[in-house]
Amino acid sequence: QERGPDAWRPRLEGGSDRPPPCHGLAPGKQSSSRCRMASRGCFRPFRRPSKKAEFQQVLAVVRHSERLDHIDPNGYRLTDGGKAFPFDSPLTEDGKELASDVAKELAQLHREAKFSAVICSPYLRCLQTAAPVAQLLGLPVLIDQEVGEVWSEDMPKRAPPHRPVEQLSELTTSLGLNIKNPISDGVVELFGERPVWAESTRDGHKRCLVRMESYIRESTAMRKNFIIICHAPGVAAAVNIFYRGSVDITKLDYCARGVAMRKFSTADSWDTSVFANNWTFDAKGMDMELDVVATESNHMRLCGEIVNRCRELRASREDRENTFRLILMNLPSPS
């Protein structure tokens, strides 16, 4: 990898060469412009932010709306779509109406949060849930397979059971979605790590924990807010993070959602932990109970595992993650 004083410069749309935020000032270098991570290869100049600037960080996590195969399983299986994609059901008409209602609710929040994008699972039920949200709020969509459904052993092994990437471009166009994923010859490149077949619910939950940490970290660094539309394991992962592993979900409705918020000064944001105990979390459509055996030490141990896993993944897929981060950087920021 090329190193040097200009190695940090990303190729942004419009030719901008503004550097991304660095990791903070090097210890003992109060008059220096050197990043504190320079010894590990970071050549980004440190830009000391104004202490007066504050960022209202908001992350909304939404489960998909009501799916047809759960309401009328036999009827869906007899359709052409059900025969071809038995695990990738569309929404019911009531589900579409519920998604529209949630979109109106998020539009109210958008006035304050000024979301930059909708992050969405590639499954049809999630894309249909995202459609009214993205349209009403005027937001682009990033399709991320890492927040997708658990790929369990009762599903086909050949490929994840959502619509293939060759069909996603046409599908998202029909839904009126402005997707930001790279598209080559009509094939959509999905963001994130592809799930592993025969994944257990626990493994799927851990996968979503890792990806949620990634989005919170990018939100913190870039000062951008996101809506994530996913599945039950993704919502459970958000609850685990923001309630610090102290509760268990006993019921999760369709379009169950949680909104996490925190405010911090830009000057403090370099060292603001994803897992810091300074979030407020407003949950709707879910029932929870206190986990009486949960401990802070167990939670912090899980946090350490997630952070280590994130580092491993970033190292193993650097090129793809750089493309992903550049797209995130070009999204509008809250003003």
C-alpha positions as CSV (number, residue, x, y, z in Angstrom):
1,Q,0.0,0.0,0.0
2,E,1.3,3.4,-1.0
3,R,2.6,5.5,2.0
4,G,3.5,9.2,2.0
5,P,2.1,12.6,2.9
6,D,-0.7,12.2,0.4
7,A,-1.6,8.6,1.0
8,W,-4.7,9.5,3.0
9,R,-6.3,11.4,0.1
10,P,-9.5,9.6,-1.0
11,R,-11.0,9.8,-4.5
12,L,-14.3,11.6,-3.8
13,E,-17.1,12.5,-6.2
14,G,-16.6,16.0,-7.5
15,G,-12.8,15.8,-7.1
16,S,-12.7,16.7,-3.4
17,D,-9.5,15.8,-1.6
18,R,-10.6,16.8,1.9
19,P,-9.1,14.2,4.3
20,P,-11.4,12.1,6.5
21,P,-11.2,12.7,10.3
22,C,-8.0,11.2,11.7
23,H,-7.8,9.4,15.0
24,G,-6.9,12.4,17.2
25,L,-3.8,14.2,18.2
26,A,-0.7,12.3,19.2
27,P,0.0,12.2,22.9
28,G,2.3,15.0,24.0
29,K,2.0,16.7,20.6
30,Q,-0.3,19.5,21.6
31,S,1.3,21.9,19.1
32,S,1.8,19.2,16.4
33,S,-0.5,18.2,13.5
34,R,0.6,14.6,13.8
35,C,-2.2,11.9,14.2
36,R,-1.9,9.8,17.3
37,M,-2.1,6.7,15.0
38,A,0.8,7.8,12.8
39,S,3.0,5.0,14.2
40,R,0.5,2.5,12.8
41,G,0.6,4.0,9.3
42,C,-2.0,6.8,9.5
43,F,-0.8,9.9,7.5
44,R,-4.0,11.9,7.9
45,P,-3.3,15.4,9.3
46,F,-5.0,16.1,12.6
47,R,-7.6,18.9,12.4
48,R,-8.5,20.2,15.8
49,P,-12.3,20.8,15.8
50,S,-14.1,23.6,17.5
51,K,-15.0,22.7,21.1
52,K,-18.4,24.5,20.6
53,A,-19.5,22.3,17.8
54,E,-21.9,19.5,18.8
55,F,-23.2,16.5,16.9
56,Q,-26.7,15.0,17.6
57,Q,-26.0,11.4,16.7
58,V,-29.1,9.3,15.8
59,L,-29.4,5.7,14.7
60,A,-32.8,4.3,13.9
61,V,-33.1,0.5,13.6
62,V,-36.3,-0.9,12.1
63,R,-37.5,-4.5,11.6
64,H,-39.2,-5.2,8.3
65,S,-43.0,-5.0,8.1
66,E,-45.6,-7.8,7.9
67,R,-44.5,-10.6,5.5
68,L,-46.9,-12.5,3.4
69,D,-45.6,-16.0,4.0
70,H,-46.2,-15.7,7.7
71,I,-49.8,-14.6,7.2
72,D,-50.7,-16.9,4.3
73,P,-47.9,-19.5,3.9
74,N,-49.8,-21.9,1.7
75,G,-51.0,-19.1,-0.6
76,Y,-47.6,-17.6,-1.0
77,R,-45.9,-20.9,-1.8
78,L,-48.3,-21.4,-4.7
79,T,-47.4,-18.1,-6.4
80,D,-44.6,-17.9,-8.9
81,G,-42.6,-15.8,-6.5
82,G,-43.2,-18.3,-3.7
83,K,-42.0,-21.2,-5.9
84,A,-38.8,-19.3,-7.0
85,F,-38.0,-17.6,-3.6
86,P,-39.8,-19.4,-0.8
87,F,-37.7,-17.5,1.8
88,D,-37.9,-14.1,0.3
89,S,-41.5,-13.1,0.8
90,P,-43.1,-9.7,-0.1
91,L,-45.1,-7.7,2.4
92,T,-48.8,-8.0,2.8
93,E,-51.0,-5.1,1.9
94,D,-51.4,-4.4,5.7
95,G,-47.6,-4.6,5.9
96,K,-47.2,-1.9,3.2
97,E,-49.6,0.3,5.0
98,L,-47.7,-0.2,8.3
99,A,-44.4,0.6,6.5
100,S,-45.9,3.9,5.3
101,D,-47.1,4.8,8.8
102,V,-43.6,4.2,10.1
103,A,-42.2,6.3,7.3
104,K,-44.3,9.2,8.4
105,E,-43.1,8.8,12.0
106,L,-39.4,8.8,10.8
107,A,-40.1,11.9,8.7
108,Q,-40.9,13.7,11.9
109,L,-37.6,12.5,13.5
110,H,-35.8,13.4,10.2
111,R,-36.4,17.1,10.9
112,E,-34.1,16.9,13.8
113,A,-31.8,14.0,12.9
114,K,-31.3,14.8,9.2
115,F,-30.5,11.3,8.2
116,S,-28.0,10.7,5.5
117,A,-29.2,7.3,4.1
118,V,-31.3,4.2,4.6
119,I,-29.2,1.0,5.1
120,C,-31.2,-2.0,4.0
121,S,-31.1,-5.8,3.9
122,P,-31.3,-7.2,0.4
123,Y,-34.4,-9.2,1.2
124,L,-37.6,-8.1,-0.6
125,R,-39.6,-7.5,2.6
126,C,-36.9,-5.1,3.8
127,L,-36.6,-3.3,0.5
128,Q,-40.4,-2.9,0.4
129,T,-40.3,-1.5,4.0
130,A,-37.5,0.9,3.0
131,A,-39.3,2.2,-0.1
132,P,-41.8,4.5,1.6
133,V,-39.2,5.6,4.1
134,A,-36.6,6.5,1.4
135,Q,-39.2,8.2,-0.8
136,L,-40.8,10.3,1.9
137,L,-37.5,11.4,3.4
138,G,-35.7,11.8,0.1
139,L,-32.9,9.5,1.1
140,P,-30.6,7.2,-0.9
141,V,-30.4,3.5,0.0
142,L,-27.4,1.3,0.6
143,I,-28.1,-2.4,0.4
144,D,-26.0,-4.3,2.9
145,Q,-26.1,-8.1,3.0
146,E,-24.4,-8.2,6.5
147,V,-27.7,-6.9,8.1
148,G,-29.6,-9.7,6.2
149,E,-31.6,-12.6,7.5
150,V,-30.0,-15.6,9.3
151,W,-28.9,-18.0,6.5
152,S,-30.1,-21.2,8.4
153,E,-29.5,-24.8,7.3
154,D,-33.1,-25.2,6.2
155,M,-32.5,-22.7,3.4
156,P,-30.8,-23.5,0.1
157,K,-27.0,-23.8,0.4
158,R,-26.1,-22.6,-3.1
159,A,-26.7,-18.9,-2.4
160,P,-28.5,-16.7,0.1
161,P,-32.3,-17.0,-0.5
162,H,-33.0,-13.4,-1.4
163,R,-33.4,-12.2,-5.0
164,P,-30.1,-12.5,-6.9
165,V,-27.9,-9.5,-7.4
166,E,-28.7,-9.7,-11.2
167,Q,-32.3,-8.8,-10.3
168,L,-31.8,-6.2,-7.6
169,S,-31.2,-3.3,-10.0
170,E,-34.5,-3.8,-11.8
171,L,-36.3,-4.5,-8.5
172,T,-35.0,-1.4,-6.7
173,T,-35.9,0.8,-9.7
174,S,-39.4,-0.6,-9.6
175,L,-39.6,0.3,-5.9
176,G,-38.4,3.9,-6.7
177,L,-35.2,3.4,-4.7
178,N,-32.1,5.5,-5.3
179,I,-29.4,2.9,-4.4
180,K,-25.8,3.9,-3.9
181,N,-24.3,0.4,-4.4
182,P,-21.9,0.1,-7.3
183,I,-23.7,-1.5,-10.4
184,S,-21.8,-3.1,-13.2
185,D,-23.7,-4.5,-16.2
186,G,-26.9,-4.5,-14.3
187,V,-25.4,-6.5,-11.3
188,V,-25.6,-4.8,-7.9
189,E,-22.5,-5.1,-5.7
190,L,-23.8,-5.7,-2.1
191,F,-22.0,-4.1,0.8
192,G,-20.9,-6.1,3.8
193,E,-19.8,-9.6,4.5
194,R,-21.9,-12.4,3.0
195,P,-23.4,-14.6,5.7
196,V,-22.3,-18.2,6.0
197,W,-24.7,-21.0,5.3
198,A,-26.1,-23.1,8.2
199,E,-25.7,-20.0,10.4
200,S,-27.4,-20.3,13.8
201,T,-29.6,-17.6,15.2
202,R,-26.8,-16.9,17.8
203,D,-24.2,-16.5,15.0
204,G,-26.5,-14.3,13.0
205,H,-27.0,-12.1,16.1
206,K,-23.2,-11.8,16.5
207,R,-22.9,-10.9,12.8
208,C,-25.4,-8.1,13.2
209,L,-23.7,-6.9,16.4
210,V,-20.5,-6.5,14.4
211,R,-22.2,-4.6,11.6
212,M,-24.1,-2.4,14.0
213,E,-20.8,-1.5,15.7
214,S,-19.4,-0.6,12.2
215,Y,-22.3,1.8,11.4
216,I,-22.1,3.5,14.8
217,R,-18.4,3.9,14.4
218,E,-18.7,5.4,10.9
219,S,-21.6,7.6,12.1
220,T,-19.4,8.9,14.9
221,A,-16.4,9.6,12.7
222,M,-18.3,11.1,9.7
223,R,-21.1,12.8,11.7
224,K,-23.8,11.2,9.7
225,N,-27.0,9.6,10.9
226,F,-28.5,6.4,9.4
227,I,-31.8,4.4,9.3
228,I,-31.2,0.7,9.2
229,I,-34.0,-1.6,8.0
230,C,-33.2,-5.2,8.8
231,H,-34.5,-8.4,10.5
232,A,-35.2,-9.5,14.1
233,P,-31.5,-10.3,14.8
234,G,-30.5,-6.8,13.7
235,V,-33.0,-5.1,16.0
236,A,-31.9,-7.5,18.9
237,A,-28.3,-6.5,18.3
238,A,-29.1,-2.8,18.6
239,V,-31.0,-3.5,21.8
240,N,-28.0,-5.5,23.1
241,I,-25.7,-2.6,22.4
242,F,-27.8,0.3,23.6
243,Y,-29.1,-1.5,26.7
244,R,-25.6,-2.8,27.5
245,G,-26.8,-6.4,27.4
246,S,-29.1,-5.9,30.4
247,V,-32.4,-6.9,28.8
248,D,-33.9,-9.8,26.8
249,I,-36.5,-9.3,24.0
250,T,-39.7,-11.3,24.7
251,K,-41.7,-10.0,21.7
252,L,-40.8,-8.2,18.5
253,D,-43.6,-6.9,16.3
254,Y,-43.4,-6.2,12.6
255,C,-41.8,-2.8,12.1
256,A,-40.5,-2.9,15.7
257,R,-38.0,-0.1,16.0
258,G,-35.5,1.6,18.2
259,V,-34.1,5.1,18.0
260,A,-30.7,5.6,19.7
261,M,-29.5,9.2,20.4
262,R,-26.6,10.9,22.0
263,K,-25.1,14.4,21.8
264,F,-21.4,15.1,22.1
265,S,-19.1,17.9,21.2
266,T,-17.0,17.5,18.1
267,A,-13.9,18.0,20.2
268,D,-14.7,14.9,22.2
269,S,-15.8,12.7,19.3
270,W,-12.4,11.2,18.5
271,D,-12.5,9.0,21.6
272,T,-16.2,8.5,21.9
273,S,-16.7,4.8,22.3
274,V,-19.4,3.0,20.4
275,F,-20.3,1.3,23.6
276,A,-20.1,4.3,25.9
277,N,-22.9,4.5,28.4
278,N,-24.3,7.8,27.2
279,W,-27.1,6.8,24.8
280,T,-30.8,7.2,25.1
281,F,-32.9,4.5,23.4
282,D,-36.6,4.8,22.5
283,A,-38.1,1.4,21.7
284,K,-41.5,0.8,20.0
285,G,-43.2,-2.5,19.1
286,M,-41.1,-4.7,21.3
287,D,-41.5,-6.2,24.8
288,M,-38.4,-6.6,27.0
289,E,-37.6,-7.9,30.4
290,L,-34.6,-7.4,32.6
291,D,-31.9,-10.1,32.3
292,V,-31.2,-10.7,36.0
293,V,-28.0,-12.7,35.4
294,A,-26.5,-10.1,33.0
295,T,-23.3,-8.4,34.3
296,E,-21.3,-5.4,33.1
297,S,-18.2,-7.5,32.9
298,N,-19.9,-9.9,30.5
299,H,-21.2,-7.0,28.4
300,M,-17.7,-5.4,28.2
301,R,-16.2,-8.8,27.3
302,L,-18.7,-9.1,24.4
303,C,-17.9,-5.5,23.3
304,G,-14.2,-6.5,23.2
305,E,-15.0,-9.5,21.0
306,I,-17.1,-7.3,18.6
307,V,-14.3,-4.7,18.3
308,N,-11.7,-7.4,17.6
309,R,-13.9,-9.0,15.0
310,C,-14.5,-5.6,13.3
311,R,-10.7,-5.1,13.1
312,E,-10.3,-8.5,11.5
313,L,-13.0,-7.9,8.9
314,R,-11.6,-4.5,8.0
315,A,-8.2,-5.9,7.5
316,S,-9.5,-8.8,5.4
317,R,-11.6,-6.7,3.0
318,E,-9.8,-3.4,2.9
319,D,-10.6,-2.6,-0.8
320,R,-14.3,-3.2,-0.4
321,E,-14.5,-1.3,2.9
322,N,-12.7,1.7,1.3
323,T,-15.3,1.8,-1.5
324,F,-18.0,1.5,1.1
325,R,-16.6,4.3,3.3
326,L,-16.1,6.7,0.3
327,I,-19.7,6.3,-0.6
328,L,-20.7,7.0,3.0
329,M,-18.4,10.0,3.1
330,N,-20.2,11.5,0.0
331,L,-23.6,11.3,1.6
332,P,-25.0,14.5,3.0
333,S,-24.3,15.3,6.6
334,P,-26.7,16.8,9.1
335,S,-26.6,20.6,8.9
